[in-house]
């Protein structure tokens, strides 16, 4: 990673970033040689990424032909517009964010017990509760879908929080975000390490 000051290496923080969103992007290798990117509902569980899909389709065809995949999530935080720092140049407009990129190998989960476990955890993540009818292997929806496991080979993550900006300016930006209070601003202020 070129900007090492943005790099996130702590496994708990990487898992936290993965938990902040329900949608990730899966890149498979297309038959025509072009990458094919698909948004998927996912859960990070037991150090792997899981998602469910229809039993037929392009992404499934691609990963069955070539199991090498790339999976990405990004969490947009505050956008640093001109109003936040009027003397900045237009080319210095900036978006704070977290992201995780996983290169790995994909396979279909064939074991019924594991598939039940993964689907239960996927639902719990998306519903943000465990109070729902538990998944069983005799449900029509269970039989109608495939579950894909992505085993990471390499994980990189970063949080762009203005780490290289001088402290005086960075503090002013954080105060601006706190006062502005648009979506993502509170998370940005907290991630930057401020508590106003």
C-alpha positions in Angstrom: 0.0 0.0 0.0 1.4 3.3 -1.1 -0.1 5.4 1.7 0.9 3.4 4.7 -0.4 6.0 7.1 -4.0 5.0 5.9 -3.4 1.3 6.3 -5.5 -0.7 8.7 -3.9 -3.9 9.9 -5.8 -4.7 13.1 -8.1 -7.7 12.5 -10.8 -6.4 14.9 -10.9 -3.1 13.1 -11.1 -4.8 9.7 -14.0 -6.9 11.0 -15.7 -3.7 12.3 -15.4 -2.1 8.9 -16.9 -5.2 7.3 -19.8 -5.0 9.8 -20.6 -1.4 8.9 -22.2 -2.4 5.6 -24.4 -5.1 4.2 -23.4 -4.8 0.5 -20.0 -5.7 -0.9 -18.8 -6.0 -4.5 -17.6 -9.3 -5.9 -15.3 -9.3 -8.9 -15.1 -12.5 -10.9 -13.1 -13.3 -14.0 -15.4 -13.3 -17.0 -15.1 -15.8 -19.8 -14.4 -13.0 -22.2 -11.3 -11.9 -20.1 -13.1 -8.9 -18.6 -13.7 -8.5 -14.8 -17.3 -8.8 -13.8 -18.4 -6.9 -10.7 -21.6 -7.7 -8.8 -23.0 -6.2 -5.6 -23.9 -8.9 -3.1 -25.5 -9.1 0.3 -22.8 -10.7 2.5 -21.7 -11.6 6.0 -18.1 -11.9 7.3 -18.2 -15.0 9.4 -15.4 -17.3 10.8 -12.8 -15.4 8.8 -14.5 -15.9 5.5 -17.0 -13.9 3.4 -20.3 -15.5 2.5 -23.1 -14.6 0.3 -26.1 -16.3 -1.2 -27.2 -16.3 -4.8 -29.5 -17.9 -7.4 -28.5 -21.4 -8.5 -27.6 -20.1 -11.9 -26.1 -16.9 -13.2 -23.1 -15.1 -14.6 -21.2 -14.6 -11.4 -21.7 -18.2 -10.4 -20.6 -19.4 -13.9 -17.5 -17.2 -13.6 -16.4 -18.4 -10.1 -17.0 -22.0 -10.9 -14.8 -21.7 -14.0 -12.2 -19.6 -12.2 -12.4 -19.5 -8.3 -10.1 -16.5 -8.0 -12.1 -13.5 -6.9 -11.8 -10.1 -5.4 -14.3 -8.8 -2.8 -14.5 -5.1 -1.8 -16.5 -3.0 0.7 -16.3 0.7 1.2 -17.9 2.9 3.8 -18.2 6.5 2.7 -17.8 9.0 5.6 -17.7 12.8 5.3 -17.2 14.6 2.1 -14.8 17.5 2.6 -16.4 20.2 0.4 -15.2 23.8 -0.3 -17.4 25.2 2.5 -15.5 23.2 5.1 -12.2 24.9 4.3 -12.7 27.9 1.9 -9.1 28.4 1.0 -8.6 25.0 -0.4 -8.2 24.4 -4.1 -10.8 22.5 -6.1 -8.4 19.6 -6.7 -8.1 19.2 -2.9 -11.8 18.2 -2.4 -11.8 15.0 -0.5 -14.0 12.0 0.6 -13.1 10.3 3.9 -13.9 6.6 3.9 -13.0 3.1 5.2 -12.5 0.2 2.8 -11.5 -3.5 2.8 -10.3 -5.4 -0.3 -10.0 -9.2 -0.1 -8.4 -11.4 -2.7 -9.4 -15.0 -2.4 -10.8 -18.2 -3.7 -14.6 -18.8 -4.0 -16.4 -22.1 -3.7 -20.0 -23.3 -3.2 -20.9 -24.4 0.3 -22.2 -28.0 -0.2 -22.6 -29.1 3.5 -26.2 -28.7 4.6 -25.3 -27.9 8.2 -22.8 -25.2 7.2 -25.2 -23.7 4.7 -27.9 -23.4 7.5 -25.3 -21.8 9.8 -24.2 -19.3 7.2 -27.7 -18.3 6.1 -28.7 -17.9 9.8 -25.8 -15.5 10.3 -26.5 -13.7 7.1 -30.1 -13.0 8.1 -29.0 -12.0 11.7 -26.6 -9.5 10.3 -29.1 -7.9 7.8 -32.0 -8.0 10.2 -29.8 -6.8 13.1 -31.6 -9.4 15.4 -31.7 -13.1 16.2 -35.4 -12.9 16.7 -36.6 -14.6 13.4 -37.7 -18.0 12.3 -34.5 -20.1 12.2 -33.3 -21.4 8.9 -33.7 -25.2 8.3 -32.7 -27.3 5.4 -36.3 -28.2 4.4 -37.3 -24.6 3.7 -38.0 -23.9 0.0 -35.7 -20.8 0.1 -32.9 -23.0 1.4 -33.1 -25.4 -1.5 -33.6 -22.5 -4.0 -30.3 -20.7 -3.3 -26.6 -21.4 -3.4 -24.2 -20.1 -0.7 -20.7 -19.1 -1.7 -17.7 -19.0 0.6 -14.8 -16.7 -0.2 -11.6 -17.8 1.6 -9.2 -14.8 1.9 -5.7 -15.2 0.5 -4.8 -11.5 1.0 -6.6 -8.7 2.9 -5.8 -5.0 2.7 -7.8 -2.3 4.4 -7.5 1.4 4.9 -9.2 4.3 6.6 -8.7 7.7 5.0 -9.3 10.1 7.9 -7.0 13.0 7.0 -4.1 11.5 8.9 -1.5 13.6 7.0 -3.4 16.9 7.5 -1.8 19.2 10.1 -3.5 18.8 13.5 -4.8 22.4 13.6 -6.6 22.1 10.3 -7.7 18.5 11.0 -9.3 19.7 14.3 -11.1 22.5 12.5 -12.4 20.0 9.9 -13.6 17.7 12.7 -15.4 20.6 14.4 -17.0 21.5 11.0 -18.3 18.0 10.5 -19.6 17.9 14.1 -21.5 21.1 13.5 -22.7 20.2 10.0 -24.0 16.8 11.2 -24.7 15.3 7.7 -24.8 11.5 7.2 -21.4 10.1 8.0 -20.2 13.2 9.9 -20.6 11.7 13.4 -18.8 8.5 12.4 -16.0 10.6 10.8 -15.5 12.7 13.9 -15.3 9.6 16.1 -13.0 7.8 13.6 -10.7 10.8 13.5 -10.3 10.5 17.3 -12.3 13.5 18.4 -15.0 13.7 21.1 -16.8 17.0 21.1 
